[in-house]
Amino acid sequence: MAQVRLVGSAGEQVGVVDIDQALKLAREADLDLVEVSPGSNPPVCKIMDYGKFKYEAAQKVREARKNQVNTILKTVRFGLKIDAHDYETKASQVRKFLKAGDKVKVMVVFRGREQSRPEMGVKLLQKLAEQVTEFGAVESNPSIDGRSMVMVIGPLKNKAEARADAKKAQQKPAVVEEN
C-alpha cells in the first residue's frame, strides 16, 4: 500500500499514513487531498481546499513576474566635436539610465577626417566613464565599430535594487524645520 506524509488542514503534521486513510480524513473535513511535494519520499500531501491552493500558486507566479528584472540596453550617441553643455546633458542622461539600473551603450560617431583620430574618441569615453563611476562601471572598453567607437557601461545596482531605492525615496516625507 502506498503511503504519504500527511499535513493537516491547520498545518499540523499528521505523519506517514496510507493514501486511503489520507483520502478518508480529507473527505471527513470536506476538503481535498493535495500533493504538495511529489519529489520527496514519501510524497507530501496536505488536506486543503484545492481551489485555494491553485489561487495561491497563481499569486506566487504573478508576484515573481512582477519582481522580474528586465535590464535594458540604452544607447547614447556623442559626436566627436560635442559642445560642453551638450556633453553635460548627455552625461546626465547616462547617469539617469544607470541610476534606474539600465546598461548604457555609449557611442562616439566619427565623421569624415575624424576617423583618423580615434584617440580623441577614447579620451571622450574615458572622461565620461570617470564622471559616472558613482553609478556604473565599464563593462566593455572602447572599441571601434565601423564609423563609431562603442563602450558599454553597466549599473552598479541591478534593476530591482534601483526600483526599491526609488520607492524608498518617494515614501520618505519631506522634513521641514520650523524656526
N, C-alpha and C positions, 0 to 999 in steps of 0.2 A: 504494500500500500504506500502511495506517495505521501510525503509529508511536507509541511510548510512551516516556516517560523511565523507565528501569528501576532499581530499587533492589534489591540482592541480599538474600539471607536473613540475612546478618550485618549489614546496614545499609550496605554499601558501595555507592557509585554505579557502576552498570554503564554508564550512558549512554543515549542515544536509540537504540532498536532497533525493528525491526518486531515487530508483535504475534505473528506466527507464531514468531519466534525467542524471544521472551519466554516464550511458552507451552511451547516445547521445553525451555528452561532450567528452568522450573518443574517439568515432568514429570521431568526428569533428577534434580532434587533431591528428588523425591517430595513436593512441596509445591504450593500453589495460587498462581495469579497474581491478586492482589487490587488493584483500582483504589482507590488511597488518596486521590487528589486529582483528581476528574474535571473540575474547573473550569479547571485550568491548561492551557497549550498548550505542548507536547503533554501529555496526561494522565499523571499519575504512577502507576505500578504498582509493587507490591512482591511479591517472592517470599516467601510465608509461609504458615503454617497458617491457613486461613480460620476455623476454629472458635476458635482463639486470638484472632484479630482481633475476632470478634464478642464474645467474652468480655470483652476489654479495653475495647471500646466500651461494653458494658453497665456495666462497673465505673466508667467515667468518668461516665456518666449518673447512676448511683447516688450517686457522690461529690458531683456537682453538686447533686443533690436534697437530700442530707444537709446541705450547706452553704448551702442556700437560706434566705433570711431572710424570716420572716413577722412583720412588725410588727403588734402587736395594739393596739387602742384600748381601754384600761382606763378605767372610769368610777368616780369617787369623788364622793359626794354630801355636801354640807355643809348644815346648817341655818343660818339667819342668827344665831340665839341659841345658837351652839355653845359648850360649856364649854371652858376652856383645855386640860384634859387630853385631851378627845375630839379637839380640834383637832390637838394634837401627835400623837396616834395616827394620825389620817388623813393628816397631813403626812408622817409616817414611811412610811406605805403608799405615798404618791405618790413619795417618794424611792426606795423599793424597786422600784417599777414602772419608773421612769426609769433606775435602775442596770441593770435587766435589759434595757433597750433598747426598752421599750414606750412608746407615746404615752399620755398621760393626759388624759381629758376631765373637767375639774373642774366640778361643778355646785353652785350655791348655790340652794336651793329657798326660795322666799318663801311664807309662809302669811299669810292674812288681810291685816291692815293693813301688813304688812312690804313689800307690793308698792309702796307709796308711797315707800319709802326705798331705791331701787336703789343709791345712792351707798355704802350700808353693804356691799352685796354686792361692789361694785367694790373697796372698801377691803380686804375679807377676801381676795379673789382676788389683789390686788396683794401683800398680806402673804405669801401662800403662794408666789407667783412669786418674791419676793425670797429666801425661805428655800430654794428648790430650784434657784437659779441655777447651783450647782455641778454639777448632774446634768442639767438641761434648760433649754430656752428657750421662751418663749411663742410659739406658732405663730399662734394667733388670739386677739386681745384679747377681754376680756369683752363679751358681747353678750346682750341679753335675748331669751329664747325662751319665750314664754308666761309661766308662773309661776316660771320659773327663769332664772338667769344662767349662761352657759356660757363656759368658756375652755379651749383646748387647749394642752397643754404637750408639746413634743417632746423626746426624749432627745438629749443631745449626742453620745453614741456610738450607732452603729447596733447592731442585734441581734447580728450576727456578732462585732463587736468586744467587746460586753458578754459574750458567751458565752466568747470567748477569754480575757478578763481573769478571768472566774470560774474557768476551767480552770487558769490560772496560779496563782491564789490557792490552789486545792486542792492543787496539786503541790508548793508550797513547804513544806519541812519546818519545823516549829517550832524555833526556836533557844532552847536552854536554857543559861543561864550557870551555871557551877559556881563555887562560892567556895573 
